Amino acid sequence: MSIEIFEKDYMEFVIKISQFLLSLSLLIVLHELGHFIPAKLFKTKVEKFYLFFDVKFSLFKKKIGETVYGIGWLPLGGYVKIAGMIDESMDKEQMALPPKPWEFRSKPAWQRLIIMLGGVTVNFILAYVIYVGISFVYGDKDYTLDGFKDGYWIDAPIMNELGFRTGDKVLKVNGESVTTHSEVTRSLITAQSFTIDRDGIEKKIDLPEDFLGQLSTRKAKSSLFKKRFPFIVAEVEDTLQNRNVDLIKGDVLLSINGEQLKYYDQIDEGLSQFKNQNVNATFLRGDKEITREIKISDDGKMGIYPLISEDRFEELGYMDITRRDYTFFESFGGGLNKFKEEVIGYFDQLGAIFNPKTGAYKGLGGFKAIYDVFPEFWSWEAFWKLTAFLSIMLAILNLLPIPALDGGHVMFLLYEMISGRKPSEKFLERAQIIGFFILIALVLFANGNDIFKAITN
């Protein structure tokens, strides 16, 4: 590996891990603050407030008042330790003593419920606030399907096996008409069939029930439905065969030896027949066509880097981008729409995961899967979008009625409030242990999936 490649890979890793840890830290601290603040308001003693877990030792800790604030070394989450509460600390000695007025167990059920719901409430509020900010700063951007005049670029093997081909235009999903690219991508979780237009003929393609499972175990491309775009010159590699050819940034490739190459996805096949040959390539420069003789290498490459600019693609008529800007007050409605779409979408994902027939559980990922979704370049827009989605994910997962999660505590509190009977501390201790083992099993399964995919892919 050359030094340049090593440095590039190292910088990409640093950028990705920085975004991952910043997002995770922000979500954990604010989630725990959601428990901490109502606990303090109800005069409940909080013994510890930690970012990450402090198994055996802490990277940092400082006691302020009655609370020890710290940073652990194990970045798998965080916690607040509330006195008189049966939680992951399993502090049986304290629980064996008579209840104190400042303990969690001494507080009315409604106060304990608010404390337990505080974390997920903050996560939901955080996600909404981020989406409001995204609406105001970045607005909305989408692509009309009519703008993709020659359909999608489809090169994922699983899609080709199902019958999809490059050039297919998506008309309907599950029998319902779709008009934008975002509708197509969002529908993949619940899609059962697609109606496409291929060369003017409508065709229905049914997806297998375990499509999500198959997708999870296959080496998928970055997107199942890719936008098609032209080959535009960004830079000519100065160490390769075409370094002296008169080409400049922005030249648009039109054809090779008279054979039209309108789209980037046609390049590999188009050049493969001219390996180790000189060819006449026609480019569009401004509003004029120019012809240049270029050399194709023995592996079918031009040695020219492509320019990716959606604004330029739109100018050339390859796509139709719809944009909407929001005023400050309009952004609250725009943020709400984004928030609702993501919440509904995540519930759809959970529904698929808990349905064994879909096989979606095979795609359940752990920390590496979360790390992988962050881009290899720093983008505040991408960072905030991912952080908002992860905040929703954290909130919904914490609401699952599993002992040891917030949802488990809420479940027992609701039982107490409805029945008027408080579960015994012995029962709560056993439930906490069972919930802990369930969580460990889920964490091992999710992260095991990450390892399996890394090995097989």
C-alpha positions in Angstrom: 0.0 0.0 0.0 1.4 3.4 -1.0 1.9 6.2 1.6 -0.8 8.3 -0.3 -3.4 5.5 0.0 -2.5 4.9 3.6 -2.9 8.5 4.5 -6.2 8.8 2.6 -7.6 5.7 4.4 -6.3 7.0 7.7 -8.0 10.4 7.3 -11.3 8.8 6.2 -11.2 6.6 9.3 -10.5 9.7 11.5 -13.4 11.6 10.0 -15.8 8.7 10.3 -14.9 7.8 13.9 -15.0 11.5 14.9 -18.5 11.8 13.6 -19.6 8.5 15.1 -18.2 9.4 18.6 -19.5 12.9 18.5 -23.0 11.8 17.6 -23.0 9.0 20.1 -21.7 11.2 22.9 -24.3 13.9 22.2 -27.2 11.4 22.2 -26.1 9.6 25.3 -25.5 12.8 27.4 -28.8 14.3 26.4 -30.7 11.0 26.9 -29.3 10.7 30.4 -30.0 14.4 31.1 -33.6 13.5 30.3 -33.5 11.2 33.4 -31.3 13.4 35.5 -33.3 16.7 35.3 -36.7 15.4 36.4 -34.9 13.3 39.1 -33.3 16.4 40.5 -36.6 18.4 40.2 -38.4 15.7 42.3 -35.5 15.8 44.8 -34.3 12.3 44.0 -30.6 11.6 44.7 -28.5 10.9 41.6 -25.3 9.2 42.6 -23.5 9.0 39.2 -23.8 10.5 35.7 -21.6 8.8 33.2 -20.8 9.1 29.5 -19.8 5.5 28.5 -19.4 2.7 31.0 -16.8 2.8 33.7 -16.1 -1.0 34.1 -13.3 -1.2 36.7 -12.1 2.3 36.1 -12.9 5.8 34.6 -11.1 8.0 32.2 -12.3 11.0 34.1 -14.5 11.5 37.2 -15.3 14.4 39.5 -17.8 14.6 42.3 -19.9 17.8 42.4 -22.4 17.9 45.2 -23.9 14.5 45.7 -23.3 13.3 42.1 -20.1 11.8 40.5 -19.8 12.9 36.9 -17.5 10.9 34.7 -16.4 9.4 31.4 -15.9 5.7 31.1 -13.6 3.8 28.8 -16.2 1.5 27.2 -18.2 3.4 24.5 -21.3 1.2 24.6 -23.7 3.7 26.1 -24.0 5.7 29.3 -26.0 5.9 32.5 -27.3 7.8 35.5 -27.4 5.9 38.8 -30.4 7.0 40.7 -30.5 6.1 44.4 -33.1 3.5 45.4 -33.7 2.2 41.9 -33.3 -1.3 40.7 -31.2 -0.9 37.7 -28.1 -2.4 35.9 -26.0 -1.7 39.0 -28.0 -4.2 41.0 -27.1 -2.5 44.3 -28.8 -5.0 46.6 -27.2 -3.6 49.8 -28.9 -0.2 49.3 -32.2 -1.8 48.4 -32.0 -4.0 51.6 -32.1 -0.9 53.8 -35.3 1.0 54.7 -36.4 3.5 51.9 -35.1 7.0 52.3 -37.3 10.0 51.3 -34.7 11.0 48.6 -34.7 7.6 46.9 -36.4 6.7 43.7 -38.5 4.0 45.3 -40.0 6.5 47.8 -41.4 8.8 45.1 -45.0 8.7 43.8 -45.5 6.4 40.8 -46.3 9.4 38.5 -43.0 11.1 39.4 -41.1 7.8 38.8 -42.8 7.5 35.4 -41.8 11.0 34.4 -38.2 10.3 35.4 -38.2 7.0 33.4 -39.7 8.6 30.3 -37.4 11.6 30.4 -34.7 10.1 28.3 -36.8 9.0 25.4 -38.7 12.3 25.6 -35.5 14.2 25.2 -34.4 12.0 22.2 -37.7 12.6 20.4 -37.5 16.4 21.1 -33.9 16.4 20.0 -34.7 14.7 16.7 -37.5 17.2 16.0 -35.4 20.2 16.8 -32.6 18.9 14.5 -35.1 18.4 11.7 -36.4 21.9 12.2 -32.8 23.2 11.9 -32.2 21.1 8.8 -35.4 22.4 7.1 -34.4 26.0 7.9 -30.7 25.8 6.9 -30.8 23.2 4.1 -34.4 23.1 3.0 -35.7 20.1 1.0 -34.3 18.5 -2.1 -35.8 15.7 -4.1 -35.8 14.3 -7.6 -38.8 13.8 -9.9 -39.1 10.4 -11.5 -40.1 12.1 -14.8 -36.7 13.8 -14.7 -34.9 10.4 -15.1 -35.8 10.2 -18.8 -34.0 6.9 -19.2 -34.9 5.4 -15.9 -32.6 4.1 -13.1 -29.1 2.6 -13.1 -29.6 -0.8 -11.5 -26.5 -2.9 -11.0 -27.2 -4.7 -7.7 -27.1 -8.5 -8.5 -30.1 -9.2 -6.3 -32.2 -6.6 -8.3 -31.1 -8.0 -11.6 -32.0 -11.5 -10.5 -35.5 -10.3 -9.6 -35.9 -8.9 -13.1 -34.9 -5.2 -12.8 -32.7 -3.7 -15.5 -30.9 -0.5 -16.0 -33.3 1.9 -17.8 -36.4 0.8 -15.9 -38.7 3.6 -14.8 -40.6 3.1 -11.5 -44.3 3.9 -11.8 -45.9 2.3 -8.8 -45.0 0.6 -5.5 -47.5 -1.9 -4.1 -49.9 -0.6 -6.7 -49.7 3.0 -5.6 -48.3 5.7 -8.0 -45.0 7.3 -7.0 -43.6 10.5 -8.4 -40.3 11.2 -6.6 -37.1 9.4 -5.9 -37.5 9.7 -2.1 -40.8 7.8 -2.3 -39.1 4.9 -4.1 -36.2 4.7 -1.6 -38.5 5.0 1.5 -40.7 2.2 0.2 -38.0 -0.5 0.1 -38.8 -1.6 3.7 -42.5 -2.3 3.0 -42.4 -2.9 -0.8 -44.0 -6.1 -2.0 -44.1 -5.2 -5.7 -42.9 -2.6 -8.2 -44.6 -1.6 -11.4 -42.1 -0.4 -14.0 -42.0 1.0 -17.5 -39.5 -0.7 -19.7 -39.3 0.6 -23.3 -42.9 1.8 -23.1 -44.3 -1.5 -21.7 -45.6 -1.8 -18.1 -44.3 -4.7 -16.1 -44.9 -5.8 -12.5 -42.1 -7.3 -10.5 -43.0 -9.0 -7.2 -40.5 -9.1 -4.4 -40.0 -12.3 -2.4 -41.3 -12.2 1.2 -37.7 -12.5 2.5 -36.4 -9.8 0.2 -34.9 -7.8 3.1 -33.3 -10.9 4.4 -31.7 -11.7 1.1 -30.6 -8.1 0.8 -28.9 -8.3 4.2 -26.9 -11.3 3.3 -25.8 -10.2 -0.2 -23.0 -7.8 -1.0 -25.2 -4.9 -2.0 -24.2 -1.9 -3.9 -24.5 1.6 -2.4 -28.0 2.0 -3.7 -30.6 -0.3 -5.3 -32.0 2.4 -7.5 -29.2 4.7 -8.7 -29.6 8.0 -10.5 -28.1 8.0 -14.0 -25.7 10.8 -14.9 -23.2 11.6 -17.7 -19.4 11.2 -17.6 -18.0 14.7 -17.0 -14.2 15.3 -16.9 -13.0 16.4 -13.5 -9.2 15.7 -13.9 -6.9 13.9 -16.2 -4.5 11.7 -14.3 -1.1 13.2 -15.0 0.8 9.9 -14.8 -1.4 7.9 -17.2 -1.9 7.7 -20.9 -4.0 10.7 -21.7 -2.1 13.4 -19.7 -1.3 15.4 -22.8 -4.8 15.4 -24.3 -6.5 18.7 -24.5 -9.3 18.1 -22.0 -10.5 20.5 -19.3 -12.7 20.2 -16.2 -16.4 20.2 -17.3 -16.0 18.5 -20.7 -19.0 16.1 -21.1 -18.3 12.7 -22.8 -20.8 12.1 -25.6 -19.5 9.2 -27.7 -16.5 6.9 -28.5 -15.8 6.2 -32.2 -19.3 7.4 -33.0 -21.0 5.1 -30.4 -23.1 7.1 -28.0 -22.2 6.9 -24.3 -24.8 9.1 -22.7 -24.4 7.7 -19.2 -21.6 7.0 -16.8 -23.0 3.4 -16.3 -22.3 2.7 -20.0 -18.6 3.5 -19.8 -17.1 0.2 -18.7 -19.0 -1.8 -21.3 -18.4 0.9 -24.0 -14.7 1.0 -23.4 -14.1 -2.7 -23.0 -14.2 -3.3 -26.8 -11.4 -0.7 -27.3 -8.8 -2.0 -24.9 -5.3 -0.9 -25.7 -6.5 1.2 -28.7 -6.6 4.9 -29.7 -10.2 6.1 -30.2 -12.0 9.3 -31.2 -13.9 10.6 -28.3 -16.5 13.4 -28.7 -17.0 15.8 -25.8 -19.4 18.7 -25.2 -17.4 21.8 -24.1 -19.8 24.7 -23.4 -22.2 24.6 -26.3 -19.8 23.1 -28.8 -18.8 19.5 -29.6 -15.1 18.7 -29.8 -13.3 15.5 -30.8 -10.1 14.3 -29.1 -8.0 11.2 -29.7 -7.6 9.3 -26.4 -5.8 6.1 -25.5 -7.8 3.3 -23.8 -5.6 1.2 -21.5 -5.4 -2.6 -21.6 -7.8 -2.8 -18.7 -10.4 -0.6 -20.5 -9.7 2.7 -18.6 -9.2 6.3 -19.8 -7.3 7.5 -16.8 -9.8 10.4 -16.4 -11.5 11.2 -13.1 -15.3 11.9 -13.3 -16.9 15.1 -11.9 -19.9 14.5 -9.7 -22.1 17.7 -9.7 -25.8 17.3 -9.5 -26.3 21.0 -10.3 -24.5 20.4 -13.6 -26.4 17.2 -14.3 -29.6 19.2 -13.9 -28.3 21.9 -16.3 -27.7 19.2 -18.9 -31.2 17.8 -18.5 -30.2 14.5 -16.8 -32.4 15.0 -13.8 -35.0 17.3 -12.4 -34.3 18.5 -8.9 -37.0 20.0 -6.8 -36.0 22.3 -4.0 -37.9 24.0 -1.2 -36.6 26.6 1.2 -38.3 27.3 4.5 -38.7 30.5 6.4 -38.0 30.3 10.1 -41.6 29.7 11.1 -42.2 27.3 8.1 -39.3 25.2 9.2 -41.3 24.0 12.3 -43.8 22.4 9.9 -41.2 21.1 7.6 -39.3 19.6 10.6 -42.4 18.0 11.9 -43.0 16.3 8.5 -39.5 14.9 8.4 -39.8 13.8 12.1 -43.1 11.9 11.4 -41.7 10.2 8.2 -38.6 8.9 10.1 -40.6 7.7 13.1 -43.1 5.9 10.9 -40.2 4.5 8.8 -38.4 3.2 11.8 -41.5 1.5 13.1 -41.8 -0.2 9.7 -38.2 -1.4 10.1 -38.9 -2.8 13.5 -42.0 -4.5 12.2 -40.0 -6.2 9.5 -37.2 -7.2 12.0 -39.7 -8.8 14.3 -41.4 -10.7 11.5 -39.2 -13.8 10.9 -40.6 -14.3 7.4 -39.0 -11.1 6.1 -35.5 -12.2 7.2 -34.9 -8.5 8.0 -33.4 -9.6 11.4 -30.3 -10.7 9.4 -29.6 -7.1 8.6 -29.7 -6.1 12.3 -26.4 -4.3 12.9 -24.4 -3.1 15.9 -21.8 -0.4 16.4 -19.9 -1.1 13.2 -23.2 -0.7 11.2 -23.8 2.6 12.8 -20.2 3.7 12.2 -20.5 2.7 8.5 -23.5 5.0 7.8 -21.3 8.1 8.5 -19.7 9.5 5.3 -15.9 9.4 4.7 -16.0 13.2 4.4 -17.1 15.8 6.9 -20.7 17.0 6.2 -22.7 18.8 8.8 -25.9 18.1 6.9 -25.2 14.4 6.8 -24.1 14.4 10.4 -27.2 16.1 11.7 -29.5 14.0 9.6 -27.9 10.8 10.9 -27.9 12.1 14.5 -31.6 12.9 14.3 -32.3 9.4 13.0 -30.2 7.7 15.6 -32.0 9.8 18.3 -35.3 8.4 17.1 -33.8 4.9 17.0 -32.5 5.2 20.5 -35.8 6.5 21.8 -37.9 3.8 20.2 -35.6 1.0 21.2 -35.5 2.3 24.8 -39.3 2.1 24.8 -39.4 -1.6 24.1 -41.0 -3.4 27.1 -37.8 -5.2 28.1 -36.7 -5.1 31.7 -33.4 -3.2 32.0 -34.6 -0.7 29.3 -36.6 2.4 30.1 -39.6 0.7 28.5 -39.4 -2.2 31.0 -39.4 0.2 33.9 -42.4 2.1 32.4 -44.3 -1.2 31.9 -44.0 -2.1 35.6 -44.9 1.5 36.7 -48.0 1.4 34.5 -49.0 -1.9 36.1 -48.5 -0.3 39.5 -50.6 2.8 38.6 -53.4 0.7 37.1 -53.5 -2.1 39.7 -52.6 -0.1 42.7 -50.0 -2.8 43.6 -46.3 -2.3 43.4 -44.2 -5.4 42.1 -42.0 -6.8 44.8 -38.3 -5.7 44.8 -37.3 -9.4 44.5 -39.5 -9.7 41.3 -38.0 -6.5 39.9 -34.5 -7.7 40.6 -35.1 -11.0 38.8 -36.8 -9.1 35.9 -33.8 -6.8 35.7 -31.4 -9.8 35.4 -33.5 -11.4 32.7 -33.7 -8.2 30.8 -30.0 -7.7 31.1 -29.3 -11.1 29.5 -31.9 -10.3 26.7 -30.0 -7.1 26.0 -26.6 -8.9 26.0 -28.0 -11.5 23.6 -29.3 -8.7 21.3 -26.0 -6.8 21.4 -24.0 -10.0 20.7 -26.4 -10.9 17.8 -26.3 -7.4 16.2 -22.5 -7.1 16.5 -22.1 -10.7 15.4 -24.0 -9.8 12.3 -21.4 -7.0 11.7 -18.6 -9.5 12.0 -20.2 -12.0 9.8 -20.8 -9.4 7.1 -17.2 -8.2 7.3 -15.9 -11.7 6.9 -18.3 -12.8 4.1 -18.2 -9.6 2.1 
